[in-house]
């Protein structure tokens, strides 16, 4: 099959998602709760995405599959 065994690089996994109206507050609380687990994740393996909708700010957190930490609590 075309593309089989083709290295596509890191595959980020969505580990947390926060929707408006209080997305930033809930993200900060989740981040504090998971500080110990997240401490071992290299900065280049974690992405925090912010965006706006008509309802307000949303936040998404993705971590490369190869760097997923043990003990990460869901939001």
N, CA, C and O atoms as CSV, one atom per row, in Angstrom:
chain,resi,resn,atom,element,x,y,z
A,1,UNK,N,N,0.847,-1.179,0.000
A,1,UNK,CA,C,0.000,0.000,0.000
A,1,UNK,C,C,0.893,1.243,0.000
A,1,UNK,O,O,1.895,1.287,0.714
A,2,UNK,N,N,0.543,2.222,-0.775
A,2,UNK,CA,C,1.330,3.454,-0.867
A,2,UNK,C,C,1.426,4.132,0.495
A,2,UNK,O,O,0.424,4.269,1.197
A,3,UNK,N,N,2.627,4.554,0.865
A,3,UNK,CA,C,2.835,5.254,2.120
A,3,UNK,C,C,3.075,4.347,3.306
A,3,UNK,O,O,3.378,4.825,4.399
A,4,UNK,N,N,2.946,3.040,3.111
A,4,UNK,CA,C,3.153,2.111,4.214
A,4,UNK,C,C,4.598,2.193,4.683
A,4,UNK,O,O,5.523,2.273,3.874
A,5,UNK,N,N,4.779,2.171,5.991
A,5,UNK,CA,C,6.089,2.274,6.641
A,5,UNK,C,C,6.761,3.629,6.443
A,5,UNK,O,O,7.960,3.769,6.685
A,6,UNK,N,N,6.002,4.617,6.010
A,6,UNK,CA,C,6.515,5.961,5.837
A,6,UNK,C,C,6.499,6.667,7.187
A,6,UNK,O,O,5.455,6.736,7.835
A,7,UNK,N,N,7.637,7.187,7.614
A,7,UNK,CA,C,7.714,7.889,8.899
A,7,UNK,C,C,6.957,9.208,8.791
A,7,UNK,O,O,7.315,10.071,7.989
A,8,UNK,N,N,5.912,9.362,9.599
A,8,UNK,CA,C,5.133,10.597,9.569
A,8,UNK,C,C,5.463,11.499,10.754
A,8,UNK,O,O,4.798,12.510,10.980
A,9,UNK,N,N,6.499,11.123,11.509
A,9,UNK,CA,C,6.916,11.947,12.635
A,9,UNK,C,C,6.054,11.706,13.852
A,9,UNK,O,O,5.408,10.665,13.974
A,10,UNK,N,N,6.046,12.657,14.739
A,10,UNK,CA,C,5.295,12.532,15.984
A,10,UNK,C,C,3.801,12.587,15.735
A,10,UNK,O,O,3.336,13.295,14.842
A,11,UNK,N,N,3.056,11.842,16.522
A,11,UNK,CA,C,1.599,11.862,16.436
A,11,UNK,C,C,1.064,12.420,17.749
A,11,UNK,O,O,1.072,11.724,18.764
A,12,UNK,N,N,0.606,13.650,17.741
A,12,UNK,CA,C,0.095,14.239,18.978
A,12,UNK,C,C,-1.268,13.669,19.348
A,12,UNK,O,O,-2.145,13.528,18.495
A,13,UNK,N,N,-1.437,13.348,20.615
A,13,UNK,CA,C,-2.695,12.823,21.124
A,13,UNK,C,C,-3.373,13.919,21.940
A,13,UNK,O,O,-2.733,14.570,22.766
A,14,UNK,N,N,-4.652,14.118,21.711
A,14,UNK,CA,C,-5.421,15.087,22.493
A,14,UNK,C,C,-5.605,14.516,23.892
A,14,UNK,O,O,-6.237,13.473,24.055
A,15,UNK,N,N,-5.056,15.191,24.911
A,15,UNK,CA,C,-5.147,14.694,26.281
A,15,UNK,C,C,-6.086,15.526,27.147
A,15,UNK,O,O,-6.514,15.073,28.209
A,16,UNK,N,N,-6.411,16.740,26.703
A,16,UNK,CA,C,-7.333,17.592,27.464
A,16,UNK,C,C,-7.943,18.631,26.539
A,16,UNK,O,O,-7.293,19.135,25.624
A,17,UNK,N,N,-9.203,18.938,26.799
A,17,UNK,CA,C,-9.922,19.913,25.988
A,17,UNK,C,C,-10.842,20.717,26.908
A,17,UNK,O,O,-11.572,20.154,27.723
A,18,UNK,N,N,-10.794,22.024,26.764
A,18,UNK,CA,C,-11.584,22.919,27.614
A,18,UNK,C,C,-12.336,23.908,26.733
A,18,UNK,O,O,-11.733,24.605,25.917
A,19,UNK,N,N,-13.635,23.966,26.898
A,19,UNK,CA,C,-14.480,24.843,26.101
A,19,UNK,C,C,-14.947,26.048,26.912
A,19,UNK,O,O,-14.907,26.020,28.142
A,20,UNK,N,N,-15.391,27.103,26.232
A,20,UNK,CA,C,-15.891,28.288,26.917
A,20,UNK,C,C,-17.094,27.946,27.783
A,20,UNK,O,O,-17.763,26.946,27.523
A,21,UNK,N,N,-17.382,28.724,28.780
A,21,UNK,CA,C,-16.891,30.079,29.008
A,21,UNK,C,C,-15.669,30.172,29.919
A,21,UNK,O,O,-15.005,31.208,29.922
A,22,UNK,N,N,-15.343,29.132,30.692
A,22,UNK,CA,C,-14.236,29.229,31.657
A,22,UNK,C,C,-13.077,28.311,31.298
A,22,UNK,O,O,-12.478,27.701,32.183
A,23,UNK,N,N,-12.757,28.205,30.029
A,23,UNK,CA,C,-11.735,27.278,29.547
A,23,UNK,C,C,-10.360,27.547,30.152
A,23,UNK,O,O,-9.678,26.615,30.577
A,24,UNK,N,N,-9.953,28.799,30.193
A,24,UNK,CA,C,-8.612,29.100,30.691
A,24,UNK,C,C,-8.479,28.747,32.167
A,24,UNK,O,O,-7.456,28.202,32.580
A,25,UNK,N,N,-9.482,29.045,32.954
A,25,UNK,CA,C,-9.451,28.724,34.386
A,25,UNK,C,C,-9.370,27.215,34.594
A,25,UNK,O,O,-8.561,26.738,35.391
A,26,UNK,N,N,-10.206,26.465,33.879
A,26,UNK,CA,C,-10.194,25.005,34.027
A,26,UNK,C,C,-8.889,24.408,33.511
A,26,UNK,O,O,-8.411,23.419,34.067
A,27,UNK,N,N,-8.296,24.987,32.455
A,27,UNK,CA,C,-6.996,24.530,31.962
A,27,UNK,C,C,-5.933,24.738,33.029
A,27,UNK,O,O,-5.148,23.829,33.298
A,28,UNK,N,N,-5.890,25.908,33.638
A,28,UNK,CA,C,-4.881,26.197,34.684
A,28,UNK,C,C,-5.034,25.248,35.872
A,28,UNK,O,O,-4.035,24.803,36.438
A,29,UNK,N,N,-6.273,24.935,36.254
A,29,UNK,CA,C,-6.512,23.990,37.346
A,29,UNK,C,C,-6.022,22.590,36.962
A,29,UNK,O,O,-5.380,21.914,37.766
A,30,UNK,N,N,-6.322,22.159,35.741
A,30,UNK,CA,C,-5.872,20.855,35.260
A,30,UNK,C,C,-4.350,20.812,35.217
A,30,UNK,O,O,-3.743,19.814,35.605
A,31,UNK,N,N,-3.739,21.886,34.747
A,31,UNK,CA,C,-2.284,21.967,34.651
A,31,UNK,C,C,-1.648,21.859,36.043
A,31,UNK,O,O,-0.648,21.161,36.211
A,32,UNK,N,N,-2.216,22.538,37.034
A,32,UNK,CA,C,-1.692,22.468,38.399
A,32,UNK,C,C,-1.861,21.066,38.985
A,32,UNK,O,O,-0.959,20.557,39.651
A,33,UNK,N,N,-3.004,20.449,38.740
A,33,UNK,CA,C,-3.260,19.098,39.230
A,33,UNK,C,C,-2.275,18.096,38.637
A,33,UNK,O,O,-1.872,17.146,39.308
A,34,UNK,N,N,-1.888,18.306,37.384
A,34,UNK,CA,C,-1.014,17.377,36.665
A,34,UNK,C,C,0.434,17.849,36.576
A,34,UNK,O,O,1.200,17.327,35.765
A,35,UNK,N,N,0.818,18.816,37.385
A,35,UNK,CA,C,2.156,19.402,37.293
A,35,UNK,C,C,3.258,18.355,37.405
A,35,UNK,O,O,4.235,18.411,36.657
A,36,UNK,N,N,3.122,17.420,38.307
A,36,UNK,CA,C,4.161,16.403,38.486
A,36,UNK,C,C,4.278,15.510,37.246
A,36,UNK,O,O,5.388,15.231,36.793
A,37,UNK,N,N,3.156,15.064,36.699
A,37,UNK,CA,C,3.184,14.215,35.508
A,37,UNK,C,C,3.702,14.989,34.290
A,37,UNK,O,O,4.437,14.432,33.474
A,38,UNK,N,N,3.333,16.251,34.162
A,38,UNK,CA,C,3.728,17.054,33.003
A,38,UNK,C,C,5.185,17.513,33.070
A,38,UNK,O,O,5.765,17.886,32.050
A,39,UNK,N,N,5.777,17.489,34.266
A,39,UNK,CA,C,7.154,17.954,34.432
A,39,UNK,C,C,8.137,17.156,33.584
A,39,UNK,O,O,9.156,17.694,33.153
A,40,UNK,N,N,7.848,15.889,33.340
A,40,UNK,CA,C,8.754,15.054,32.562
A,40,UNK,C,C,8.538,15.102,31.064
A,40,UNK,O,O,9.264,14.445,30.318
A,41,UNK,N,N,7.554,15.866,30.604
A,41,UNK,CA,C,7.260,15.952,29.163
A,41,UNK,C,C,8.118,17.062,28.548
A,41,UNK,O,O,8.028,18.215,28.969
A,42,UNK,N,N,8.945,16.725,27.561
A,42,UNK,CA,C,9.752,17.765,26.915
A,42,UNK,C,C,8.855,18.833,26.282
A,42,UNK,O,O,7.781,18.523,25.767
A,43,UNK,N,N,9.296,20.067,26.324
A,43,UNK,CA,C,8.504,21.188,25.803
A,43,UNK,C,C,8.113,20.983,24.336
A,43,UNK,O,O,7.013,21.358,23.931
A,44,UNK,N,N,9.010,20.390,23.539
A,44,UNK,CA,C,8.718,20.207,22.122
A,44,UNK,C,C,7.695,19.095,21.869
A,44,UNK,O,O,7.200,18.955,20.751
A,45,UNK,N,N,7.374,18.304,22.902
A,45,UNK,CA,C,6.409,17.210,22.756
A,45,UNK,C,C,4.999,17.612,23.190
A,45,UNK,O,O,4.059,16.833,23.034
A,46,UNK,N,N,4.847,18.808,23.726
A,46,UNK,CA,C,3.545,19.253,24.234
A,46,UNK,C,C,3.094,20.503,23.499
A,46,UNK,O,O,3.870,21.433,23.280
A,47,UNK,N,N,1.817,20.504,23.125
A,47,UNK,CA,C,1.238,21.662,22.440
A,47,UNK,C,C,0.005,22.125,23.193
A,47,UNK,O,O,-0.874,21.326,23.515
A,48,UNK,N,N,-0.054,23.400,23.468
A,48,UNK,CA,C,-1.245,23.991,24.074
A,48,UNK,C,C,-1.809,24.940,23.023
A,48,UNK,O,O,-1.172,25.923,22.645
A,49,UNK,N,N,-3.003,24.630,22.565
A,49,UNK,CA,C,-3.630,25.393,21.489
A,49,UNK,C,C,-4.766,26.233,22.061
A,49,UNK,O,O,-5.632,25.729,22.776
A,50,UNK,N,N,-4.746,27.508,21.738
A,50,UNK,CA,C,-5.796,28.433,22.142
A,50,UNK,C,C,-6.548,28.884,20.899
A,50,UNK,O,O,-5.977,28.962,19.811
A,51,UNK,N,N,-7.796,29.171,21.064
A,51,UNK,CA,C,-8.570,29.715,19.961
A,51,UNK,C,C,-9.824,30.375,20.495
A,51,UNK,O,O,-10.164,30.232,21.670
A,52,UNK,N,N,-10.500,31.092,19.634
A,52,UNK,CA,C,-11.725,31.775,20.037
A,52,UNK,C,C,-12.879,31.341,19.159
A,52,UNK,O,O,-12.730,31.138,17.954
A,53,UNK,N,N,-14.027,31.203,19.787
A,53,UNK,CA,C,-15.272,30.970,19.079
A,53,UNK,C,C,-16.200,32.114,19.469
A,53,UNK,O,O,-15.804,33.003,20.222
A,54,UNK,N,N,-17.405,32.099,18.974
A,54,UNK,CA,C,-18.362,33.128,19.363
A,54,UNK,C,C,-18.655,33.108,20.852
A,54,UNK,O,O,-19.026,34.127,21.433
A,55,UNK,N,N,-18.486,31.937,21.473
A,55,UNK,CA,C,-18.761,31.793,22.905
A,55,UNK,C,C,-17.574,32.173,23.782
A,55,UNK,O,O,-17.740,32.378,24.984
A,56,UNK,N,N,-16.381,32.270,23.203
A,56,UNK,CA,C,-15.203,32.636,23.979
A,56,UNK,C,C,-14.004,31.751,23.677
A,56,UNK,O,O,-13.954,31.078,22.648
A,57,UNK,N,N,-13.043,31.764,24.585
A,57,UNK,CA,C,-11.773,31.068,24.433
A,57,UNK,C,C,-11.929,29.566,24.667
A,57,UNK,O,O,-12.658,29.141,25.563
A,58,UNK,N,N,-11.228,28.760,23.842
A,58,UNK,CA,C,-11.126,27.328,24.111
A,58,UNK,C,C,-9.645,26.971,24.186
A,58,UNK,O,O,-8.803,27.686,23.643
A,59,UNK,N,N,-9.327,25.862,24.860
A,59,UNK,CA,C,-7.950,25.408,25.024
A,59,UNK,C,C,-7.904,23.906,24.748
A,59,UNK,O,O,-8.752,23.156,25.232
A,60,UNK,N,N,-6.910,23.469,23.966
A,60,UNK,CA,C,-6.692,22.053,23.686
A,60,UNK,C,C,-5.237,21.729,24.034
A,60,UNK,O,O,-4.336,22.519,23.751
A,61,UNK,N,N,-5.015,20.570,24.647
A,61,UNK,CA,C,-3.663,20.148,25.005
A,61,UNK,C,C,-3.373,18.835,24.288
A,61,UNK,O,O,-4.140,17.877,24.385
A,62,UNK,N,N,-2.263,18.804,23.573
A,62,UNK,CA,C,-1.842,17.594,22.856
A,62,UNK,C,C,-0.413,17.247,23.268
A,62,UNK,O,O,0.427,18.128,23.450
A,63,UNK,N,N,-0.157,15.952,23.409
A,63,UNK,CA,C,1.183,15.465,23.752
A,63,UNK,C,C,1.535,14.356,22.767
A,63,UNK,O,O,0.705,13.498,22.466
A,64,UNK,N,N,2.764,14.376,22.270
A,64,UNK,CA,C,3.217,13.335,21.357
A,64,UNK,C,C,3.040,11.969,22.013
A,64,UNK,O,O,3.344,11.794,23.193
A,65,UNK,N,N,2.543,11.001,21.238
A,65,UNK,CA,C,2.265,9.668,21.769
A,65,UNK,C,C,3.484,9.045,22.441
A,65,UNK,O,O,3.345,8.324,23.429
A,66,UNK,N,N,4.651,9.313,21.925
A,66,UNK,CA,C,5.871,8.715,22.486
A,66,UNK,C,C,6.263,9.325,23.831
A,66,UNK,O,O,7.140,8.794,24.512
A,67,UNK,N,N,5.631,10.426,24.223
A,67,UNK,CA,C,5.975,11.131,25.459
A,67,UNK,C,C,4.838,11.183,26.471
A,67,UNK,O,O,4.925,11.926,27.449
A,68,UNK,N,N,3.780,10.418,26.261
A,68,UNK,CA,C,2.646,10.464,27.199
A,68,UNK,C,C,3.093,10.048,28.589
A,68,UNK,O,O,3.661,8.969,28.755
A,69,UNK,N,N,2.847,10.889,29.599
A,69,UNK,CA,C,3.292,10.562,30.951
A,69,UNK,C,C,2.326,9.630,31.672
A,69,UNK,O,O,1.134,9.591,31.368
A,70,UNK,N,N,2.853,8.895,32.617
A,70,UNK,CA,C,2.039,8.058,33.501
A,70,UNK,C,C,1.347,8.971,34.517
A,70,UNK,O,O,1.895,10.000,34.912
A,71,UNK,N,N,0.163,8.591,34.926
A,71,UNK,CA,C,-0.522,9.315,35.990
A,71,UNK,C,C,-1.209,10.593,35.588
A,71,UNK,O,O,-1.623,11.365,36.453
A,72,UNK,N,N,-1.345,10.838,34.306
A,72,UNK,CA,C,-2.018,12.047,33.834
A,72,UNK,C,C,-3.511,11.928,34.112
A,72,UNK,O,O,-4.154,10.972,33.677
A,73,UNK,N,N,-4.059,12.900,34.837
A,73,UNK,CA,C,-5.486,12.878,35.189
A,73,UNK,C,C,-6.285,13.609,34.130
A,73,UNK,O,O,-5.868,14.653,33.628
A,74,UNK,N,N,-7.437,13.051,33.798
A,74,UNK,CA,C,-8.326,13.664,32.818
A,74,UNK,C,C,-9.001,14.888,33.424
A,74,UNK,O,O,-9.190,14.961,34.638
A,75,UNK,N,N,-9.366,15.848,32.576
A,75,UNK,CA,C,-10.067,17.030,33.081
A,75,UNK,C,C,-11.444,16.698,33.614
A,75,UNK,O,O,-12.159,17.587,34.074
